[in-house]
Amino acid sequence: GAALGKPRKMCILPPLALLCLWLTAPYAAAREVRYKSGDPVMLYVNKVGPYHNPQETYHYYKLPVCAPQQIVHKSLSLGEVLDGDRMAESVYKIEFRRNMEREPLCEQKLSVSQVEELRQAIEELYYFEFVLDDIPIRGFVGYMEESGFLPHTHKIGLWAHLDFNIEYNDDRIIFANVSVRDVKPFSLDDVREPLSLTHTYSVRWFPTNVAYEKRGDRLRDSSFFPKSLEIHWLSIINSMVLVFLLLGFVVIILMRVLKSDLARYNLDEEGADDMDQGDNGWKIIHTDVFRFPPYRSLLCAILGVGTQFLALGTGIIVMVLLGLFNVHRHGAINSAAILLYALTCCVAGYVSSHFYKQMGGDRWVWNIVLTTSLFSAPFFLTWSVVNSVHWANGSTQALPATTILLLLTVWLLVGFPLTVIGGIFGKNRAGNFEAPCRTKNIAREIPPQPWYKSAPVHMAIGGFLPFSAISVELYYIFATIWGREQYTLYGILFIVFAILLSVGACISVALTYFQLSGEDYLWWWRSVMSTGSTGVFIFLYSVFYYWRRSNMSGVVQSVEFFGYSFLTAYIFFLMLGTVSFIASLRFIRYIYVNLKMD
Ligand SMILES: *[C@@H]1O[C@H](CO)[C@@H](O)[C@H](O)[C@H]1NC(C)=O
């Protein structure tokens, strides 16, 4: 097996190494800059967008603002591009440690339609983002005041002056922000003819003794966006207590029931007279319970990709915990996730073809194709729709063609070959299925089942319990990704992930036991579905979040939100379905091994 795999592995290594370098270089390189007094400090303009729609951003120069004759763009790392950054040089002239007061920036003539454009943006609470020495500086474009019920007044003003405050330590910049505290907004109300205005700015330098290495913390402590995610310990403890009670309950009950079942069955065996009396239960189906299910290839592909995401999720959380990311820019996580996804494709291939071989499958190519496309096809479809909408609206979140090509290359040169290699290894390493009981040729008839043992009921129970264990946390995660909150309790995230998986496994074992005790042996697909349905609950929650808990609006943001919520729900389906199946399989092996056979 290894001999078959090795040469292929060798030829994939060089492009892989190159890619790693390319992806990580922008983060590894120290971009630290030292200045002398009077050195120019470049301020880049980045993006603007509605405050409540984090994934809808536009190029700063799309608005009628002070712009240079020739727009000069800055080259960006992959993470920055994925994050919707599009930096360009600004017309602000800032010099290191030189204070400036009311410096004119530019004279602007605004037509009526341009004023209308600005008013529109201010009404949608547009904020802007500049970047100075890698520090994001954010502020609102304008000012809006609504007051009085009758008569209703509606005032809109533009910030035509900005105060920059920059903190420095010796020869390095530590912190920067922009404030409009002492500024009067320039009114844009009742404009009927073109108007001209002068933009101005001030720069104030403050010495500080915060070390350069600590500037990330300084940034996090005084962010433009609110920081309100600290006080949910109680709800976490609450859900943890609930979960432990639940788990304890399931484990204890199952242990007792199993013990008495086993005692009874194994006793029956010796005094074989009262056979027909006590024998209805899971023992009687031992000749059917290991009969392989239909659609094996699909089942194995789900297990493969599910395992891959379990590894990926754990990997990312651990990396964030170890502080390997520059967390105040999301892009770092995005590009690391893409790289890790490509690298973990071998896990998917391995697990999928391993199970497929054990279940006696022989359509290898089909199995591998199914495994590679099980996630990448839905992802690509969703992404194309979302990207087209961004592109049609001129949002900077639309990926440029070069980035798309790069991502495709990553998938073609790394993801797909690694799936194939994993598949070859998995197939060659796989042995027998090692079922503890022999399967008879003729399948037993399954007696009619009561309604509470039907698949929809099991799916409702098996989906709701894991979901309720994480529902509180889900709010914070959604608020971080789709809102402006900042999540910093990554340790909690890890605990919640562990809780989710263990609740899923326990529920799955309990439901499988109930199913088998009704002499229904079709547990393979049922176990995947019953806990995998957590994904459905997560999608329903995301609909609830959109309508009730967020201020998102507009086509661009909605398409992005629902597209990626669907993918998230799908990933949860794959992960929990896998955990659930493997837990059930281990459980079933365990109980039938302990059964004394004739
Ligand atoms: C900006 O930074 C200055 C100097 O550190 C500080 O005094 C001020 O409160 C900050 N303003 C805002 C709006 O954060």
The ligand as an SDF file (V2000), in Angstrom:
LIG
                    3D

 14 14  0  0  0  0  0  0  0  0999 V2000
   -8.5340   58.3010   20.2710 C   0  0  0  0  0  0  0  0  0  0  0  0
   -7.2470   58.2690   20.8390 O   0  0  0  0  0  0  0  0  0  0  0  0
   -6.9860   59.3530   21.7130 C   0  0  0  0  0  0  0  0  0  0  0  0
   -5.5230   59.2900   22.0820 C   0  0  0  0  0  0  0  0  0  0  0  0
   -5.1510   58.0230   22.5010 O   0  0  0  0  0  0  0  0  0  0  0  0
   -7.9220   59.2270   22.9220 C   0  0  0  0  0  0  0  0  0  0  0  0
   -7.6840   60.2900   23.8460 O   0  0  0  0  0  0  0  0  0  0  0  0
   -9.3510   59.2890   22.4410 C   0  0  0  0  0  0  0  0  0  0  0  0
  -10.2510   59.0870   23.5040 O   0  0  0  0  0  0  0  0  0  0  0  0
   -9.6130   58.2690   21.3450 C   0  0  0  0  0  0  0  0  0  0  0  0
  -10.8970   58.5600   20.7650 N   0  0  0  0  0  0  0  0  0  0  0  0
  -11.7830   57.6280   20.4610 C   0  0  0  0  0  0  0  0  0  0  0  0
  -13.0430   58.0680   19.8320 C   0  0  0  0  0  0  0  0  0  0  0  0
  -11.5650   56.4610   20.6700 O   0  0  0  0  0  0  0  0  0  0  0  0
  1  2  1  0
  1 10  1  0
  2  3  1  0
  3  4  1  0
  3  6  1  0
  4  5  1  0
  6  7  1  0
  6  8  1  0
  8  9  1  0
  8 10  1  0
 10 11  1  0
 11 12  1  0
 12 13  1  0
 12 14  2  0
M  END
$$$$
